[in-house]
Amino acid sequence: MEELKDVVQVITNHGLVNPIKQATHFTPDYGNKLDLQRSLPGYNWVLLDSCYLQRDRQPHHVSSWQKFFASLGVLHSLAVKKEKVILQENEMANSPWSRVYQFWPKPEDGTYYVEDYVSEEFHGLITAQNLTDNQKLHQSQTLLQLLEEEWDNRLSKYTNANVCGKDNNVLTNTHSSFAIYMTTLPWLPAIRNHIDTPVYLTGRDTYLRTDKLAELLANHVYYLMFSVSNQALIQHLKVKTIGDVNVKVILDHLRNWCTDEEEGEIAKRGNHFQTTLTHMFKVYAYLQQEGSPSQIQQFFESHPAVFVPECADPRRFPPKIDVPVNGKFFHKSEVFWHDPSDLFVKYAESAQTSRIQVPQRPQLQPFYYNHSDFFLGQTLNIEVKPKMTDYIALLLHVVDTITLPDHRLLQDVFKLYAVLGEKCLDTSSVNSGPYHQLQDVPKISQMYSRHLISIIEKENVFPTKSNKWVSLQDGIFFSDDKHLEKLYQDKEVNFLDIGESKVGVHRSKRPGQKQETKGYNENHWRVFLEVCGIPNVSDCVDQEFVTVSYKHCPDMQTFFHEIVPYIQLFLYNKHYAVYCRLKEDNMAALLKTMQFGQVAKLQVIYQLKNKESTPIQAQEDVVCGVNNKREFYIDKDYVDEIYNYPDVRREIKMMFGHGDTQCQQDINNFLRILVPFILGQTKESEEIFLDNQELGELDDEEVKWEVDKPAPPPTPPTPTVTTPPILFPQPVIMGK
């Protein structure tokens, strides 16, 4: 049979051919499980004619003919033959070895002799042009399956070739043309997602899809359209797998997604991009887990690699994490974690046409709320909140949009005050640990405060009760005293309009008590006013009392003697911060020396100090008043009404309230309850009264506040009654 192989000819669809000289293949009639012409139509196959079988198609008869023709060289599958290829050096650039021949030893005569393995059929199939889309796809699938089935037992043997000299000595080893065409020609069908039209790529440009790989690369790479399990074949085709993925590979992909800049260049502008948030979650989580901090930090410093979906209001309408969304990549310096005021989103649309340039920096928390450790950790260290300058620009814009009076929108202004106030706090000054509870209050940073004032000092961002916006340079006061406000309302004095806030500048609280009832932290709101130097009007007014016919008022002293101990208990239990400030003012000593007087007429002259201008004067006749916590005057005509007169309560609440509006109001209400008790109108004991008011006893170390009871008036001396002598008349002695 061996002698016949070189000369025998068989009947084929191409006539008589010698199977050794012309590759000839079995048809399904001879038991070939693959119909080559139908399944692989891109090549004009030479097929053995079925005439030898005649009408006998019994399996054993077919098997006999199949074995016979197989011994003559007829094939079931691809033909690969060994062939010596002779190439001159100037021909190498157009050969299959064009990319590698420069690394070969140079032959003396300039001629390369390559002992190659050639498959004309394979090359013809993967370069076929006359196929429909469906034919090409089906052919690629069939060819891939054929390679996988025969790779280990047959085809893998044909991947290497020898490069020889003219004397047949081996100069080096290389890949065969069969192997080279398999890896360098684009014949592998690939898609990015299930709705894609297939494209044909080399293995280097293709990934073998797995769930883990798809999590990291999503639909932004091409996946081999059909499954291949033969690892040796996958490796030879150079199809990438999850094993080829590392941090550098992911960063390379992220670089391609986020910018058009080349590697090594500093990217300034991020690309628009479409993907799912779940995909970005997986990418960032992988980098955090597998990458070194320095590697990740360096990449994010030089690339706009933070993906932000396009979403008008992500808090109200967050995008679905598994649905592709349009978005854009930003540098980490262009984003922040969240805006606690929510005002950048609220005013985003109007800010686009504003005369004020309001930074529109994206916030990440609405999208990446479960990944704060990645963005806020030391590696990326994304800014937690917008910069102070960002908020100031937004404040200028919000003020521009408000026509006074509009107390509803003023709340947005106050919210920005609170945010800026917080920005001025030095959080590093806070003590930690359970033993520092009273010191857990950050100090005001002088550096941040000066920076804030330098920007807003000349800006009209403060609403007044005269419905105009003024600047700090115009002079503005906080109205902590409605009486003084009314007194100066017609004298062009700027009083801050706090709208619906109704918050006192010095409203006290126990340590740890939060005050956040208006959508912002009122403590921070007050810090802003303090940084801006907006004073209480009561702190800027000097008052002088003019009295007529002064004399001591024991009734007023008696009243204070009765109420002061209860006021001390009330402040100690209900307004401890105010109580502490009064202790610092040495209130106990002041009360001991306080004078009480009644006058025929009482007038007060007020001097309001207003920045650098001349003090503004006002005056009025009053019923009562306190002069520097040392003297309490009352009009003699109202002495009988001391216990219930509203003006008396007002002066007392101002004296003990220490500028705290809420405390003053509470003192006034407490006096309304206290007076009936003192007068014996409630018929309750002191113990029950204190219990009802939830007033506990003072600690032993507290100095009690007392006003001495006035000395009783001296008792007039009892007049001495002198009894005049009784004169009896001399008896008249009548004559004898």
C-alpha positions in Angstrom: 0.0 0.0 0.0 2.9 2.4 0.7 4.1 1.9 -2.9 0.7 2.9 -4.2 0.3 6.1 -2.1 2.5 8.2 -4.3 0.9 7.1 -7.6 -2.7 6.0 -6.9 -5.5 8.4 -8.0 -9.0 8.5 -6.6 -12.2 9.9 -7.9 -13.1 13.3 -6.3 -15.3 16.3 -7.0 -12.2 17.7 -8.7 -11.6 14.7 -10.8 -8.8 12.2 -10.4 -6.3 13.3 -7.8 -3.5 11.7 -5.8 -4.4 12.2 -2.0 -0.7 12.6 -1.2 -0.1 15.4 -3.6 -3.6 17.0 -3.2 -5.3 16.9 0.1 -8.5 14.8 -0.2 -11.2 14.5 2.3 -14.0 12.1 3.3 -17.6 13.1 3.0 -20.3 12.2 5.6 -21.0 9.2 3.4 -17.7 7.7 4.5 -18.5 8.4 8.2 -17.0 11.9 8.4 -18.9 13.6 11.2 -18.2 16.9 9.6 -19.7 17.9 6.3 -16.8 20.0 5.2 -18.3 21.8 2.3 -21.4 22.8 4.2 -19.9 23.5 7.6 -16.7 25.1 6.2 -17.8 26.7 3.0 -15.0 29.2 2.8 -12.7 26.7 1.1 -13.1 24.6 -2.1 -12.6 21.2 -0.6 -11.4 18.2 -2.6 -13.9 15.5 -1.5 -13.7 11.7 -2.2 -16.5 10.6 -4.5 -19.2 8.3 -3.0 -19.2 6.1 -6.0 -17.0 3.6 -4.4 -19.7 2.7 -1.9 -22.2 2.0 -4.7 -25.5 1.1 -3.1 -24.1 -0.7 -0.1 -24.1 1.7 2.8 -23.9 -0.8 5.6 -21.7 0.4 8.4 -19.1 -2.4 8.1 -18.9 -1.8 4.3 -18.5 2.0 4.8 -15.9 1.4 7.5 -13.9 -0.9 5.2 -13.7 1.7 2.4 -12.9 4.4 5.0 -10.0 2.4 6.3 -8.7 1.7 2.8 -8.8 5.3 1.6 -7.4 6.5 4.9 -4.3 4.3 4.2 -4.0 6.1 0.9 -3.9 9.5 2.7 -7.6 10.6 2.5 -8.4 12.8 5.5 -11.3 13.6 7.8 -10.1 17.0 8.8 -7.6 19.8 8.1 -4.6 18.9 6.1 -1.3 20.2 7.5 1.9 19.3 5.5 5.6 19.9 6.1 7.1 22.2 3.5 10.5 23.7 3.1 10.2 27.5 2.4 13.1 29.3 0.9 13.1 33.1 1.3 15.5 35.9 0.6 16.1 38.5 3.2 14.2 41.1 1.1 11.2 38.8 1.0 10.9 38.3 4.7 8.9 41.5 5.3 6.0 39.9 3.4 6.3 36.5 4.9 4.4 35.1 7.9 7.7 35.7 9.9 7.9 39.4 9.2 7.6 40.4 12.9 10.3 38.0 14.2 12.9 37.4 11.5 15.0 40.3 12.7 15.8 38.3 15.8 17.1 35.3 13.9 20.8 34.7 13.2 21.6 36.1 9.8 22.5 33.4 7.2 25.8 33.9 5.3 24.2 33.9 1.9 21.1 36.0 2.9 18.8 33.1 2.3 16.4 31.6 4.9 15.4 28.0 4.8 12.3 27.4 6.9 11.1 23.8 7.6 7.5 24.9 7.9 4.1 23.3 8.6 1.5 24.7 6.2 -2.3 24.4 6.0 -3.6 26.0 2.9 -7.1 24.9 4.0 -6.9 26.7 7.3 -5.5 29.9 5.7 -8.2 29.8 3.0 -11.0 29.4 5.6 -10.0 32.3 7.8 -9.4 34.7 4.9 -12.5 33.7 2.9 -14.4 36.8 1.6 -17.3 35.2 -0.3 -19.4 34.2 2.7 -22.6 35.6 4.1 -22.5 36.8 7.7 -24.3 33.7 8.9 -22.0 31.4 6.9 -18.9 33.2 8.3 -20.1 33.0 11.8 -21.0 29.3 11.6 -17.7 28.5 9.8 -15.7 30.2 12.6 -17.6 28.3 15.3 -17.1 25.0 13.4 -13.4 25.7 12.9 -12.9 26.6 16.5 -14.6 23.3 17.6 -12.5 21.3 15.2 -9.3 22.9 16.5 -10.3 22.2 20.1 -11.1 18.5 19.4 -7.9 17.8 17.5 -5.5 20.1 19.2 -3.9 17.8 21.8 -3.7 14.7 19.7 -2.7 16.1 16.3 -2.7 19.8 15.5 -0.5 21.1 18.3 2.4 19.1 16.7 2.4 21.5 13.8 3.0 24.8 15.6 6.8 24.8 15.5 9.3 25.2 12.7 13.0 25.2 12.2 15.1 28.0 10.6 18.1 26.4 8.8 21.1 27.5 6.8 22.1 26.3 3.4 23.8 23.3 4.8 20.6 22.4 6.7 22.0 23.2 10.1 19.3 24.6 12.4 19.9 28.2 13.2 16.9 28.8 15.5 13.3 27.7 16.2 10.2 29.6 15.3 6.5 29.2 14.9 5.1 27.6 11.8 3.0 29.6 9.4 0.0 27.4 10.5 0.5 28.6 14.1 1.3 32.2 13.1 -1.8 32.6 10.9 -3.9 31.1 13.8 -2.8 33.9 16.1 -2.2 36.9 13.9 -5.2 36.9 11.5 -8.5 38.2 12.7 -10.8 35.2 12.5 -12.1 34.7 16.0 -15.8 35.9 16.4 -16.2 38.2 19.3 -18.9 40.3 20.9 -19.1 42.8 23.8 -22.7 41.9 24.7 -25.4 39.6 23.6 -26.9 42.2 21.2 -23.7 43.0 19.4 -23.0 42.1 15.8 -20.0 39.8 15.8 -16.6 41.2 14.8 -13.6 39.1 13.9 -10.4 39.6 15.9 -7.2 38.0 16.8 -6.8 36.2 20.1 -4.7 39.0 21.5 -7.8 41.3 21.2 -10.2 38.8 22.7 -11.1 37.7 26.2 -12.6 34.4 27.3 -15.7 35.4 29.1 -16.2 34.4 32.7 -18.4 36.0 35.4 -15.4 37.3 37.3 -13.9 38.8 34.1 -17.2 40.4 33.1 -17.5 42.0 36.5 -14.2 43.8 35.9 -14.4 44.6 32.2 -18.2 44.6 31.6 -19.0 45.2 27.9 -15.9 47.3 27.2 -13.9 44.5 25.8 -14.6 41.8 23.2 -15.3 38.3 24.4 -14.8 35.2 22.3 -18.3 34.4 21.1 -18.1 30.6 21.6 -16.9 28.7 24.6 -13.5 27.0 24.5 -12.3 24.8 27.3 -9.0 23.5 26.0 -6.5 25.5 28.0 -3.5 24.7 25.7 -5.5 25.9 22.6 -6.6 29.1 24.5 -3.0 29.8 25.4 -1.8 29.3 21.9 -4.5 31.5 20.4 -3.4 34.1 23.0 -7.0 34.6 24.1 -6.9 36.5 27.4 -8.4 34.9 30.5 -9.0 35.9 34.1 -5.5 34.6 34.8 -4.1 37.3 32.6 -5.8 40.1 34.6 -3.9 42.0 37.2 -3.9 45.5 38.7 -1.8 46.8 35.8 -4.2 45.4 33.2 -7.2 46.9 35.0 -5.5 50.3 35.3 -4.6 50.1 31.6 -8.3 49.6 30.8 -9.4 52.3 33.2 -6.9 54.7 31.5 -8.4 53.9 28.1 -11.9 54.4 29.4 -11.3 57.7 31.2 -9.0 59.6 28.9 -7.5 59.8 25.4 -4.1 60.7 26.7 -1.2 58.3 26.2 0.4 56.4 29.0 2.9 58.6 30.9 1.0 61.8 30.1 -0.9 63.7 32.7 -4.5 63.5 31.7 -6.5 66.7 32.2 -9.9 66.0 30.8 -12.1 62.9 31.4 -14.0 61.1 28.7 -17.7 60.6 28.5 -18.5 57.0 29.1 -21.3 54.6 29.4 -21.4 51.7 31.9 -23.2 50.4 35.0 -22.5 51.5 38.5 -22.1 47.8 39.5 -19.2 47.6 37.0 -17.4 50.6 38.5 -18.1 49.2 42.0 -16.3 46.0 41.0 -13.4 47.9 39.4 -12.7 50.1 42.4 -13.2 47.3 44.9 -10.6 45.2 42.9 -8.1 48.0 42.9 -8.6 48.6 46.6 -8.1 44.9 47.4 -5.3 44.0 45.0 -3.4 47.2 44.3 -0.8 48.9 46.4 -1.8 52.2 47.9 1.1 54.1 46.2 0.2 52.5 42.8 -3.5 53.5 43.1 -2.7 56.9 44.5 -0.3 57.7 41.7 -2.8 56.6 39.0 -5.7 58.7 40.4 -3.4 61.7 40.9 -2.5 61.7 37.2 -5.8 60.5 35.6 -9.4 61.6 35.7 -10.5 58.1 36.9 -13.6 58.8 39.0 -16.8 57.9 37.1 -19.9 60.0 37.8 -23.2 59.2 36.2 -25.2 62.0 34.6 -28.1 62.5 37.0 -29.9 65.7 37.7 -31.0 64.8 41.2 -29.3 61.6 42.4 -30.7 61.7 45.9 -34.3 61.7 44.7 -33.8 59.7 41.5 -30.7 57.6 41.8 -29.8 55.5 38.7 -30.3 51.8 38.8 -26.9 50.2 39.5 -27.3 47.3 36.9 -28.5 49.5 34.0 -26.0 51.2 31.8 -25.9 55.0 32.3 -24.2 57.8 30.6 -21.6 59.6 32.6 -18.2 61.2 32.6 -14.8 60.6 34.3 -13.5 63.3 36.6 -10.2 63.9 38.3 -10.4 63.3 42.1 -9.8 67.0 42.7 -12.9 67.8 40.7 -15.3 65.8 42.9 -16.3 65.7 46.6 -18.1 63.1 48.7 -21.4 64.9 49.6 -23.0 68.3 50.1 -24.9 68.2 53.4 -26.9 71.3 52.4 -28.2 69.7 49.1 -28.2 73.2 47.7 -25.7 72.6 44.8 -28.3 70.2 43.3 -31.2 72.5 44.1 -29.6 75.5 42.4 -27.7 73.6 39.7 -30.0 74.7 36.9 -30.3 78.4 37.8 -26.5 78.5 38.4 -25.8 77.8 34.7 -27.1 81.2 33.7 -25.9 83.1 36.8 -23.6 86.0 36.8 -21.8 84.3 39.6 -19.5 81.4 38.5 -20.8 78.6 40.8 -18.6 75.5 40.6 -20.6 72.5 39.6 -18.5 69.7 41.1 -20.0 66.3 41.2 -20.7 64.6 44.5 -20.1 60.9 44.9 -22.1 59.8 47.9 -25.4 59.3 46.1 -23.7 56.8 43.8 -21.0 55.2 45.9 -22.5 55.3 49.4 -21.3 51.8 50.2 -17.7 52.5 49.0 -16.8 55.5 51.2 -13.7 53.6 52.5 -12.2 53.6 49.0 -12.9 57.2 48.2 -12.4 58.8 51.6 -9.5 56.6 52.7 -5.9 57.8 52.8 -5.2 56.4 49.3 -7.6 58.6 47.4 -8.6 61.1 50.1 -11.4 62.6 48.2 -12.7 65.9 49.7 -15.6 65.2 52.0 -17.4 68.4 51.3 -17.2 71.3 48.8 -14.5 73.9 49.4 -15.3 77.1 51.3 -14.9 79.1 48.1 -17.5 76.8 46.4 -20.0 77.5 49.2 -19.3 81.3 49.1 -19.9 81.3 45.3 -23.2 79.4 45.9 -24.2 81.9 48.6 -23.7 84.8 46.3 -25.8 83.1 43.7 -28.6 82.2 46.1 -28.7 85.8 47.4 -29.0 86.9 43.8 -32.1 84.8 43.3 -34.0 86.1 46.4 -36.2 89.1 46.5 -36.7 90.2 50.1 -38.8 89.5 52.0 -38.9 85.8 51.2 -38.4 83.9 54.4 -38.9 80.5 52.7 -35.8 80.9 50.6 -33.9 82.7 53.3 -33.6 79.3 55.0 -31.3 78.3 52.2 -29.1 81.3 53.0 -29.0 80.3 56.7 -28.2 76.8 55.7 -25.2 78.1 53.8 -24.3 80.3 56.9 -24.2 77.1 58.9 -22.0 75.2 56.4 -19.6 78.1 56.3 -19.6 78.3 60.1 -18.6 74.6 60.2 -15.8 75.3 57.7 -14.3 77.8 60.2 -14.0 75.2 63.0 -10.7 73.6 63.8 -11.8 70.0 64.4 -8.2 69.0 65.4 -8.7 71.0 68.6 -11.4 68.5 69.8 -10.3 66.3 72.8 -11.2 62.7 72.6 -12.2 60.2 75.2 -14.9 60.1 77.9 -13.0 62.4 80.3 -13.2 65.4 78.0 -16.9 65.7 77.4 -17.1 69.3 78.3 -14.1 70.1 76.0 -15.5 68.3 72.9 -16.3 71.5 71.1 -14.0 72.5 68.3 -12.4 75.9 68.4 -12.8 78.5 65.7 -9.9 78.5 63.3 -8.5 82.0 62.9 -6.9 81.1 59.5 -10.2 79.9 58.0 -12.1 82.8 59.6 -9.8 85.4 58.1 -10.1 83.7 54.7 -13.9 83.8 54.9 -14.1 87.4 55.9 -11.6 88.5 53.3 -14.0 87.1 50.6 -17.4 88.1 51.9 -16.6 91.4 53.7 -17.8 93.6 50.9 -20.5 91.3 49.6 -24.2 92.0 50.2 -25.1 88.7 51.7 -26.9 89.6 54.9 -30.7 90.2 54.8 -32.1 93.0 57.0 -35.5 93.7 58.4 -35.7 96.7 56.2 -35.8 94.2 53.2 -32.4 94.9 51.7 -29.1 93.0 51.5 -26.1 94.6 53.2 -22.4 93.8 53.7 -20.4 93.6 56.9 -18.9 96.9 56.0 -22.3 98.5 56.2 -22.7 97.4 59.9 -25.3 94.9 61.0 -26.7 93.8 64.3 -28.5 90.8 65.6 -31.7 91.8 67.3 -31.5 90.1 70.7 -33.7 92.8 72.3 -37.0 93.6 70.6 -37.3 96.7 72.6 -34.0 98.1 71.4 -34.9 97.1 67.8 -38.2 99.0 68.0 -36.4 102.0 69.5 -33.9 102.1 66.6 -36.1 100.9 63.7 -36.5 104.4 62.3 -32.8 105.3 62.6 -31.4 103.4 59.6 -29.9 100.7 61.8 -29.4 97.3 60.0 -30.9 94.4 61.9 -30.3 90.9 60.6 -33.5 89.3 59.4 -33.4 85.7 60.6 -36.8 85.0 59.0 -38.5 81.9 60.3 -35.4 80.7 62.1 -36.1 82.7 65.4 -32.8 81.5 66.8 -30.9 83.4 69.5 -27.3 84.0 68.9 -26.4 82.7 72.4 -29.0 80.0 72.8 -27.6 77.7 75.4 -27.5 73.9 75.6 -26.2 71.2 77.8 -23.0 69.5 76.5 -23.8 67.0 73.8 -27.2 68.4 73.0 -27.8 68.9 69.3 -29.7 71.8 67.8 -30.6 71.0 64.2 -34.3 71.7 63.8 -34.2 73.8 60.6 -32.3 71.5 58.3 -28.9 72.8 59.5 -26.9 72.9 62.6 -27.8 76.1 64.5 -24.5 76.0 66.5 -22.6 76.3 63.2 -25.0 79.0 62.1 -24.0 81.0 65.2 -20.3 80.3 64.6 -20.7 82.0 61.2 -22.3 85.1 62.8 -19.5 85.1 65.4 -16.8 84.8 62.8 -18.5 87.6 60.8 -18.5 89.7 64.0 -22.2 90.4 63.9 -22.9 91.5 67.5 -26.0 91.5 69.6 -27.5 94.9 69.6 -27.7 94.8 73.4 -23.9 94.4 73.6 -23.4 97.5 71.5 -25.7 99.9 73.4 -24.5 102.0 76.3 -27.4 103.3 78.4 -27.5 106.0 81.0 -30.3 106.4 83.5 -31.5 109.9 84.5 -33.5 109.8 87.7 -35.6 112.4 89.5 -36.2 112.2 93.3 -34.4 108.9 94.0 -35.0 107.1 97.3 -34.6 103.5 98.4 -37.3 101.0 97.4 -37.7 98.3 100.0 -40.6 96.7 98.1 -38.4 96.0 95.1 -35.6 94.6 97.4 -38.1 92.4 99.1 -39.3 91.1 95.7 -35.7 90.2 94.7 -35.0 88.7 98.1 -37.9 86.3 97.4 -37.3 85.4 93.7 -33.5 85.2 93.4 -33.0 81.8 95.0 -35.6 80.2 92.7 -34.1 81.9 89.6 -30.7 80.4 90.6 -32.3 76.9 90.8 -34.1 77.4 87.5 -31.0 78.4 85.6 -28.9 75.7 87.3 -31.3 73.0 86.2 -32.7 74.4 82.9 -30.0 76.7 81.4 -26.7 75.5 82.8 -24.5 77.2 80.2 -26.1 80.6 81.0 -25.7 79.8 84.7 -22.0 79.2 84.2 -21.6 82.5 82.4 -23.4 84.3 85.2 -21.1 82.6 87.7 -18.1 83.9 85.8 -19.6 87.4 86.0 -19.7 86.9 89.8 -23.5 87.2 90.0 -23.6 86.2 93.7 -21.4 89.2 94.7 -23.4 91.6 92.4 -26.6 90.6 94.0 -25.2 91.2 97.5 -24.4 94.8 96.6 -27.3 95.6 94.4 -29.3 98.8 95.2 -33.0 99.2 94.7 -34.6 102.6 94.2 -37.9 104.3 93.4 -38.0 107.6 91.5 -40.4 110.3 90.5 -39.3 110.1 86.9 -37.0 107.7 85.0 -35.4 108.3 81.6 -32.9 106.2 79.6 -30.5 107.6 77.1 -29.1 104.9 74.7 -25.9 105.2 72.7 -25.5 102.6 69.9 -21.9 102.1 68.8 -21.9 101.4 65.0 -18.5 100.5 63.5 -16.5 103.6 63.0 -19.4 106.0 62.8 -20.7 108.3 65.5 -22.9 106.5 68.1 -26.6 106.7 67.3 -28.6 108.1 70.2 -32.1 107.3 71.3 -34.0 108.1 74.5 -37.3 107.2 76.2 -39.1 107.4 79.5 -39.4 104.1 81.2 -41.2 102.6 84.2 -38.2 100.5 85.4 -34.7 99.6 84.5 -31.4 97.9 85.6 -28.3 100.0 85.6 -25.2 97.7 85.0 -26.6 95.0 87.3 -25.9 97.3 90.2 -29.1 99.4 90.5 -32.7 98.6 89.9 -35.0 101.6 89.4 -38.8 101.8 89.3 -41.2 104.6 89.0 -42.8 105.2 92.4 -46.3 105.1 90.8 -45.8 101.4 89.9 -44.3 100.1 93.2 -47.5 98.5 94.1 -47.4 96.5 90.8 -43.9 95.1 91.2 -45.0 91.4 91.4 -47.0 91.4 88.2 -45.9 94.3 86.0 -44.5 93.1 82.6 -41.7 95.6 82.4 -40.3 94.4 85.7 -40.3 90.8 84.4 -38.6 92.1 81.2 -35.8 93.7 83.1 -35.3 90.6 85.3 -35.1 88.2 82.3 -32.7 90.6 80.5 -30.5 90.7 83.7 -30.4 86.9 84.2 -30.7 85.8 80.6 -27.2 86.9 79.6 -28.2 87.6 76.0 -29.7 84.2 75.4 -33.1 84.8 73.8 -34.5 81.4 74.6 -33.3 81.6 78.2 -34.9 85.0 78.6 -38.2 83.8 77.3 -38.0 80.8 79.7 -37.2 83.1 82.7 -40.2 85.3 81.8 -42.5 82.2 81.8 -41.0 80.9 85.0 -41.7 84.2 86.8 -45.4 84.0 85.8 -45.5 80.7 87.7 -43.2 81.7 90.5 -45.1 84.9 91.6 -48.4 83.2 92.5 -46.4 80.6 94.5 -44.6 83.4 96.4 -47.8 85.2 97.0 -49.3 82.1 98.5 -52.0 81.9 95.8 -51.2 78.3 94.8 -51.5 76.7 98.2 -48.6 74.3 97.5 -45.5 73.7 99.6 -42.1 74.7 98.4 -41.2 71.0 98.0 -44.1 70.3 95.8 -43.5 73.5 93.8 -39.8 72.6 93.1 -40.8 69.0 92.3 -43.5 70.2 89.8 -40.9 72.5 88.1 -38.3 69.7 88.1 -35.8 71.9 90.0 -33.2 69.9 91.9 -31.0 71.2 94.7 -27.8 73.0 94.1 -24.5 71.1 94.6 -22.9 71.8 98.0 -20.0 73.8 96.3 -22.4 76.2 94.6 -22.5 79.7 96.2 -26.1 80.7 96.8 -27.5 83.8 95.2 -29.1 86.0 97.8 -30.5 89.5 98.2 -30.8 90.7 101.7 -34.2 91.3 103.1 -34.6 95.0 103.6 -34.4 96.2 107.2 -37.8 97.0 108.7 -38.4 100.7 109.2 -37.6 102.0 112.7 -40.5 101.8 115.2 -41.5 105.3 116.4 -41.0 105.8 120.2 -44.1 105.5 122.4 -45.1 109.0 123.7 -44.9 109.5 127.5 -48.3 110.5 129.0 -48.0 113.0 132.0 -51.0 113.1 134.3 -51.7 116.5 135.6 -52.2 116.8 139.5 -55.7 116.8 140.8 -56.6 119.8 142.7 -59.1 119.3 145.4 -61.0 122.4 146.6 -60.5 123.6 150.1 -63.4 122.7 152.2 -65.3 125.7 153.2 -65.7 125.6 157.0 -68.9 127.0 157.7 -69.1 128.9 160.9 -69.8 127.1 164.2 
